[in-house]
Amino acid sequence: MRRFGTGAHVLILFNKPFNVLSQFTDRSLEASGRETLSRYVPVPHVYPAGRLDRDSEGLLLLTDDGKLQSQIADPKHKMAKTYWVQVEGAPQEDALQSLRRGVRLKDGVTQAAKARLIEEPMGLWPRNPPIRVRKSVPDSWIEMVIREGKNRQIRRMTAAVGHPCLRLIRAQIGDWRLGDLMPGEYKKLTVL
């Protein structure tokens, strides 16, 4: 990581679009041509602080500060991450309580999450391609806050309580919020 003589560092808040990898190069031999961060973030010497799956959208932080990158990404720091989750069906209180207690997955029990039903978030952009819609099955939105980062954790948690994830958007990491950034847009901050 590059260090500036002034002690200042760069922090990028980026709204990662659907189907974009959370890395600057695609090293996969079988799937060349996938979109990466290099198309959207032309800022040198910054690296993602954590990951966001290719099929997830929303806030991704990038920085040139290794210490800050570790604070954000390392699960031992337990930084809160807030997600808006569009799920299949209409979750009842027992499903939400299961999420709040922690859910048993194949790799162990998750930590307790904050989970509540919400209306569709204001100003939400259409996803491209759109989610699959089944006219006979309603969909709902849940806001979830977690402090760990198991692989595809939110998706696996909602599926485990009977409500498969249709769309997943990270809205906040710690005190940093997605705000009004549209997909593919970023905001560059200077942090000390």
Residue, then its C-alpha position, 0 to 999 in steps of 0.5 A: m500500500r502506498r503511504f502519503g508523506t502527509g499521513a493522508h490516505v484515500l478512501i473510495l466509496f463505490n456503488k458496485p453494480f450487479n455482475v461486477l467482480s470486486q477486484f481489478t483484474d479477472r484471473s479466471l481462465e474460463a470466464s474472461g471478459r467479466e467486468t472488474l473494478s478497473r472499468y469504474v475506479p480509475v484511482p491508482h494504488v487503491y485496493p478493496a477493503g473486503r469483498l462483495d459477491r459478483d451477483s451482489e450490489g452496493l457499497l464497496l470501500l477501497t483504500d490505499d491504507g493497509k491498516l484501514q483496509s484491515q479494520i474494515a475487512d478483517p472479521k476480528h474487528k466486527m465492523a457492522k455491515t448493513y444490507w437490503v435484502q429482497v427475498e422471496g415470500a413474506p417473512q413472518e416474525d419467527a423467520l426474523q427471530s431466527l435471523r436475530r438469534g443466528v442461523r445454523l449453516k453447513d459451516g457453523v452457526t452465524q452470529a446474531a444479526k439485526a433483521r427487520l422488514i422494510e419497504e423497498p428502499m427509496g431511490l432504488w435503481p432498477r437491476n440489470p438484468p431484472i430479478r426473476v419474478r413469480k406472479s404467484v409468490p410475493d417478495s419482501w425486503i429485509e434490512m440485515v446488519i451483520r458483523e461477520g463475513k462468512n461466504r455468501q452469508i446473507r443469502r444462505m441465512t435467508a434461504a435457511v429460514g425459508h426465504p431465498c434471496l432475490r437481490l442483495i444490496r450493501a447499504q452501509i459499512g461502519d459509518w460509511r453509507l451508500g447515500d445517493l451513489m448510483p451503480g458505477e459511481y464513486k466518491k473519493l475521500t481523504v482520511l487521516 
